[in-house]
Amino acid sequence: LQKELLKYKQEARNLQGIKDALQQRLIQQDASVLQLKQELLRANMDKEELHNQNVDLQRKVEERSRLLAEYKKELCQKDRHLQQHQTKLDEMLRQLSEASYQQVDLERELEHKEALLAHCMKREAEE
């Protein structure tokens, strides 16, 4: 019986050693799982932050695109107004040029008539 008792005690010690080793391994695995959960949580938080930044950047891009479209529209309107004013300016310059030619013609005609008048008055004075 004593032999058997020693055998069972030895077996109990072996089993206790195995149990302790398994518990130690379980503690290490729990620590590893906890560390992985923390890393996963950090990764998810980083992912969420990046997602929020992406949404914010997307919103900014859309806002800038909208502003760009508005600016392009305003620029097109200003170009059209500028073109209209340029056309009016060209027309006014043409009219001014015509008026200038007419003025020169009228001045020549006036000079010619003044010369005729002076000639007629000179002739009348001589007669």
TAWOJO-V82132 format. One record per helix or strand of 3 or more residues. SS is the DSSP state (helix for helix, strand for strand). FROM is the first residue (numbers start at 0). TO is the last residue. If there is no record, write none. Layout:
SS_FROM_TO ; SS_FROM_TO
This chain:
helix_1_125
